[in-house]
Amino acid sequence: MKSRITYDKEAKLAYLYTLPSSVKYKIVSTIELEVNEYLELDIDEEGRIVGIEFFGPVTSKLSKIAGRRKIYKENGEGFSFRLTEKDIKSKFSFKGIDFCFADNDYQEFVGFDVVEIKKYNEESLKFITE
């Protein structure tokens, strides 16, 4: 199984794959998350977020967990990725994923929750769940 989180030291960029490597997809667009300029989302032809590229301050935190193959925890309602354990003060929903932040300005990224389980295929997500 391939790493779900990568880090490029030279470019100081991190990338998180939201799906396991066994899932085939074709990226059709890349867009900036509306509320946070440091997160760019790769969207596939089925309208799923298949990857997130991180810039700026959050990349140093992601660099410490680069190489991780299992990124999710089941939370009873779906699957969650958490970078920190800080309290969530705001969420921004997009394409079946709730992006979580520790501030009301959507700048301090905490993690995300996959809320549209069918869209992201629950069985596939279990392969990359701790």
C-alpha atoms as an extended CHARMM CRD file, in Angstrom:
* protein
*
       130  EXT
         1         1  MET       CA              0.0000000000        0.0000000000        0.0000000000  PROA      1               0.0000000000
         2         2  LYS       CA              1.3140000000        3.4320000000       -0.9600000000  PROA      2               0.0000000000
         3         3  SER       CA              1.7120000000        6.4020000000        1.3350000000  PROA      3               0.0000000000
         4         4  ARG       CA             -1.3810000000        8.6050000000        1.5840000000  PROA      4               0.0000000000
         5         5  ILE       CA              0.6210000000       11.6540000000        2.7130000000  PROA      5               0.0000000000
         6         6  THR       CA              3.6830000000       12.9590000000        0.8940000000  PROA      6               0.0000000000
         7         7  TYR       CA              5.9550000000       15.9120000000        1.5530000000  PROA      7               0.0000000000
         8         8  ASP       CA              8.2920000000       17.7160000000       -0.8520000000  PROA      8               0.0000000000
         9         9  LYS       CA             11.1160000000       19.3050000000        1.1830000000  PROA      9               0.0000000000
        10        10  GLU       CA             12.3580000000       21.5340000000       -1.6420000000  PROA      10              0.0000000000
        11        11  ALA       CA              8.9670000000       22.9520000000       -2.5690000000  PROA      11              0.0000000000
        12        12  LYS       CA              7.6850000000       22.8040000000        1.0300000000  PROA      12              0.0000000000
        13        13  LEU       CA              4.4080000000       21.2630000000       -0.1390000000  PROA      13              0.0000000000
        14        14  ALA       CA              2.4080000000       18.4010000000        1.2950000000  PROA      14              0.0000000000
        15        15  TYR       CA             -0.1460000000       16.2300000000       -0.4930000000  PROA      15              0.0000000000
        16        16  LEU       CA             -2.8270000000       14.0340000000        1.0130000000  PROA      16              0.0000000000
        17        17  TYR       CA             -4.5790000000       11.3610000000       -1.0510000000  PROA      17              0.0000000000
        18        18  THR       CA             -8.1530000000       10.9510000000        0.2250000000  PROA      18              0.0000000000
        19        19  LEU       CA             -8.6830000000        7.5560000000       -1.4440000000  PROA      19              0.0000000000
        20        20  PRO       CA             -6.6380000000        4.3490000000       -1.3550000000  PROA      20              0.0000000000
        21        21  SER       CA             -4.2430000000        3.6850000000       -4.2390000000  PROA      21              0.0000000000
        22        22  SER       CA             -6.4820000000        0.8520000000       -5.4560000000  PROA      22              0.0000000000
        23        23  VAL       CA             -9.2060000000        3.3300000000       -6.4870000000  PROA      23              0.0000000000
        24        24  LYS       CA             -8.8180000000        4.5250000000      -10.0690000000  PROA      24              0.0000000000
        25        25  TYR       CA             -9.8050000000        8.0890000000      -10.9400000000  PROA      25              0.0000000000
        26        26  LYS       CA             -9.0950000000       10.8800000000      -13.3980000000  PROA      26              0.0000000000
        27        27  ILE       CA             -8.5040000000       14.3900000000      -12.0660000000  PROA      27              0.0000000000
        28        28  VAL       CA            -10.5690000000       16.8900000000      -14.0540000000  PROA      28              0.0000000000
        29        29  SER       CA             -9.9580000000       20.0750000000      -12.0660000000  PROA      29              0.0000000000
        30        30  THR       CA             -7.8620000000       21.6120000000       -9.3240000000  PROA      30              0.0000000000
        31        31  ILE       CA             -9.3750000000       24.3990000000       -7.2620000000  PROA      31              0.0000000000
        32        32  GLU       CA             -8.4540000000       26.4150000000       -4.2050000000  PROA      32              0.0000000000
        33        33  LEU       CA            -10.6470000000       25.8200000000       -1.1730000000  PROA      33              0.0000000000
        34        34  GLU       CA            -12.8670000000       28.8880000000       -1.1170000000  PROA      34              0.0000000000
        35        35  VAL       CA            -12.1340000000       29.7700000000        2.5210000000  PROA      35              0.0000000000
        36        36  ASN       CA             -8.4300000000       28.8860000000        2.7300000000  PROA      36              0.0000000000
        37        37  GLU       CA             -5.8420000000       29.7670000000        0.0880000000  PROA      37              0.0000000000
        38        38  TYR       CA             -3.3660000000       27.1830000000        1.4360000000  PROA      38              0.0000000000
        39        39  LEU       CA             -5.4800000000       24.1700000000        0.4020000000  PROA      39              0.0000000000
        40        40  GLU       CA             -5.8910000000       23.1540000000       -3.2360000000  PROA      40              0.0000000000
        41        41  LEU       CA             -8.2540000000       20.3260000000       -4.0900000000  PROA      41              0.0000000000
        42        42  ASP       CA             -7.9920000000       17.8280000000       -6.9260000000  PROA      42              0.0000000000
        43        43  ILE       CA            -11.4690000000       16.8410000000       -8.1250000000  PROA      43              0.0000000000
        44        44  ASP       CA            -12.1700000000       13.7190000000      -10.1840000000  PROA      44              0.0000000000
        45        45  GLU       CA            -14.7840000000       13.0760000000      -12.8610000000  PROA      45              0.0000000000
        46        46  GLU       CA            -17.2080000000       11.7490000000      -10.2160000000  PROA      46              0.0000000000
        47        47  GLY       CA            -17.0530000000       15.0180000000       -8.2670000000  PROA      47              0.0000000000
        48        48  ARG       CA            -14.9390000000       13.6180000000       -5.4200000000  PROA      48              0.0000000000
        49        49  ILE       CA            -11.9930000000       15.3190000000       -3.7750000000  PROA      49              0.0000000000
        50        50  VAL       CA             -9.2350000000       12.8000000000       -4.4990000000  PROA      50              0.0000000000
        51        51  GLY       CA             -6.3180000000       14.8060000000       -3.1730000000  PROA      51              0.0000000000
        52        52  ILE       CA             -5.4400000000       17.9110000000       -1.2070000000  PROA      52              0.0000000000
        53        53  GLU       CA             -2.2780000000       19.9260000000       -1.7520000000  PROA      53              0.0000000000
        54        54  PHE       CA             -1.1630000000       21.9760000000        1.2370000000  PROA      54              0.0000000000
        55        55  PHE       CA              0.9140000000       25.1640000000        1.1830000000  PROA      55              0.0000000000
        56        56  GLY       CA              2.0100000000       27.5110000000        3.9250000000  PROA      56              0.0000000000
        57        57  PRO       CA              2.1990000000       26.9550000000        7.6720000000  PROA      57              0.0000000000
        58        58  VAL       CA              0.3070000000       23.6560000000        7.8750000000  PROA      58              0.0000000000
        59        59  THR       CA              2.8860000000       21.8230000000        5.7480000000  PROA      59              0.0000000000
        60        60  SER       CA              5.3870000000       21.5460000000        8.6070000000  PROA      60              0.0000000000
        61        61  LYS       CA              2.8280000000       19.5650000000       10.6230000000  PROA      61              0.0000000000
        62        62  LEU       CA              2.0920000000       17.3080000000        7.6640000000  PROA      62              0.0000000000
        63        63  SER       CA              5.8140000000       16.7470000000        7.0380000000  PROA      63              0.0000000000
        64        64  LYS       CA              5.9710000000       14.9690000000       10.4120000000  PROA      64              0.0000000000
        65        65  ILE       CA              3.4140000000       12.3670000000        9.3280000000  PROA      65              0.0000000000
        66        66  ALA       CA              4.5010000000       12.0020000000        5.6810000000  PROA      66              0.0000000000
        67        67  GLY       CA              4.6410000000        8.3690000000        4.6690000000  PROA      67              0.0000000000
        68        68  ARG       CA              1.5430000000        7.4090000000        6.6210000000  PROA      68              0.0000000000
        69        69  ARG       CA             -0.5060000000        4.7570000000        4.8400000000  PROA      69              0.0000000000
        70        70  LYS       CA             -3.5540000000        4.7570000000        7.0890000000  PROA      70              0.0000000000
        71        71  ILE       CA             -5.0150000000        8.2050000000        7.5740000000  PROA      71              0.0000000000
        72        72  TYR       CA             -8.5960000000        7.7960000000        8.7700000000  PROA      72              0.0000000000
        73        73  LYS       CA            -10.3510000000        6.9120000000       11.9850000000  PROA      73              0.0000000000
        74        74  GLU       CA            -13.9750000000        5.8230000000       12.0020000000  PROA      74              0.0000000000
        75        75  ASN       CA            -16.0550000000        8.2610000000       14.0170000000  PROA      75              0.0000000000
        76        76  GLY       CA            -19.4340000000        6.5150000000       14.0910000000  PROA      76              0.0000000000
        77        77  GLU       CA            -20.8760000000        8.6660000000       11.3150000000  PROA      77              0.0000000000
        78        78  GLY       CA            -18.0710000000        8.3660000000        8.8120000000  PROA      78              0.0000000000
        79        79  PHE       CA            -14.3310000000        8.7640000000        8.5190000000  PROA      79              0.0000000000
        80        80  SER       CA            -12.1140000000       11.5040000000        9.9610000000  PROA      80              0.0000000000
        81        81  PHE       CA             -8.5850000000       12.7130000000        9.3890000000  PROA      81              0.0000000000
        82        82  ARG       CA             -7.0980000000       14.8470000000       12.1510000000  PROA      82              0.0000000000
        83        83  LEU       CA             -3.8270000000       16.6810000000       11.9930000000  PROA      83              0.0000000000
        84        84  THR       CA             -4.2030000000       18.1030000000       15.5090000000  PROA      84              0.0000000000
        85        85  GLU       CA             -6.5010000000       17.5390000000       18.4620000000  PROA      85              0.0000000000
        86        86  LYS       CA             -7.4810000000       21.1990000000       18.7470000000  PROA      86              0.0000000000
        87        87  ASP       CA            -11.1470000000       22.0140000000       19.2290000000  PROA      87              0.0000000000
        88        88  ILE       CA            -13.0770000000       22.6420000000       16.0440000000  PROA      88              0.0000000000
        89        89  LYS       CA            -14.5810000000       26.1240000000       15.8750000000  PROA      89              0.0000000000
        90        90  SER       CA            -15.6730000000       26.1800000000       12.2290000000  PROA      90              0.0000000000
        91        91  LYS       CA            -16.3670000000       23.8240000000        9.3450000000  PROA      91              0.0000000000
        92        92  PHE       CA            -16.6160000000       24.3250000000        5.6210000000  PROA      92              0.0000000000
        93        93  SER       CA            -18.4660000000       21.7000000000        3.5820000000  PROA      93              0.0000000000
        94        94  PHE       CA            -17.4620000000       20.9290000000        0.0170000000  PROA      94              0.0000000000
        95        95  LYS       CA            -18.0090000000       17.8820000000       -2.2290000000  PROA      95              0.0000000000
        96        96  GLY       CA            -19.0310000000       15.6060000000        0.6520000000  PROA      96              0.0000000000
        97        97  ILE       CA            -16.1780000000       16.5690000000        2.9530000000  PROA      97              0.0000000000
        98        98  ASP       CA            -16.3150000000       18.8650000000        5.9980000000  PROA      98              0.0000000000
        99        99  PHE       CA            -13.0550000000       20.7720000000        6.4050000000  PROA      99              0.0000000000
       100       100  CYS       CA            -12.4460000000       21.5450000000       10.0840000000  PROA      100             0.0000000000
       101       101  PHE       CA            -10.6670000000       24.5660000000       11.5300000000  PROA      101             0.0000000000
       102       102  ALA       CA             -9.6450000000       25.7060000000       15.0220000000  PROA      102             0.0000000000
       103       103  ASP       CA            -10.6100000000       29.3090000000       14.3130000000  PROA      103             0.0000000000
       104       104  ASN       CA            -13.5820000000       31.1650000000       12.8480000000  PROA      104             0.0000000000
       105       105  ASP       CA            -11.5420000000       32.5000000000        9.9130000000  PROA      105             0.0000000000
       106       106  TYR       CA            -10.8810000000       29.0270000000        8.4100000000  PROA      106             0.0000000000
       107       107  GLN       CA             -7.1190000000       29.4270000000        8.6020000000  PROA      107             0.0000000000
       108       108  GLU       CA             -6.0200000000       26.9520000000       11.2860000000  PROA      108             0.0000000000
       109       109  PHE       CA             -6.5930000000       23.5810000000        9.6190000000  PROA      109             0.0000000000
       110       110  VAL       CA             -7.4190000000       20.7490000000       12.0390000000  PROA      110             0.0000000000
       111       111  GLY       CA             -8.5280000000       18.0250000000        9.6260000000  PROA      111             0.0000000000
       112       112  PHE       CA            -11.5790000000       16.8600000000        7.7400000000  PROA      112             0.0000000000
       113       113  ASP       CA            -14.5330000000       14.4870000000        7.9080000000  PROA      113             0.0000000000
       114       114  VAL       CA            -15.7930000000       12.4420000000        4.9830000000  PROA      114             0.0000000000
       115       115  VAL       CA            -19.5480000000       12.9000000000        5.3830000000  PROA      115             0.0000000000
       116       116  GLU       CA            -20.8810000000       11.5480000000        2.0880000000  PROA      116             0.0000000000
       117       117  ILE       CA            -19.7730000000        7.9800000000        2.6850000000  PROA      117             0.0000000000
       118       118  LYS       CA            -21.4490000000        6.4980000000       -0.4020000000  PROA      118             0.0000000000
       119       119  LYS       CA            -19.7880000000        9.0210000000       -2.6900000000  PROA      119             0.0000000000
       120       120  TYR       CA            -16.3470000000        8.0810000000       -1.3650000000  PROA      120             0.0000000000
       121       121  ASN       CA            -17.1090000000        4.3430000000       -1.0390000000  PROA      121             0.0000000000
       122       122  GLU       CA            -17.0660000000        3.1840000000        2.5650000000  PROA      122             0.0000000000
       123       123  GLU       CA            -15.3750000000       -0.1400000000        1.7740000000  PROA      123             0.0000000000
       124       124  SER       CA            -12.5040000000        1.6280000000        0.0050000000  PROA      124             0.0000000000
       125       125  LEU       CA            -11.9900000000        4.0550000000        2.8810000000  PROA      125             0.0000000000
       126       126  LYS       CA            -11.7070000000        1.1790000000        5.3520000000  PROA      126             0.0000000000
       127       127  PHE       CA             -8.4480000000        0.1290000000        3.6140000000  PROA      127             0.0000000000
       128       128  ILE       CA             -6.7930000000        3.3350000000        4.8040000000  PROA      128             0.0000000000
       129       129  THR       CA             -8.3740000000        3.4410000000        8.2690000000  PROA      129             0.0000000000
       130       130  GLU       CA             -6.3980000000        2.7550000000       11.4530000000  PROA      130             0.0000000000
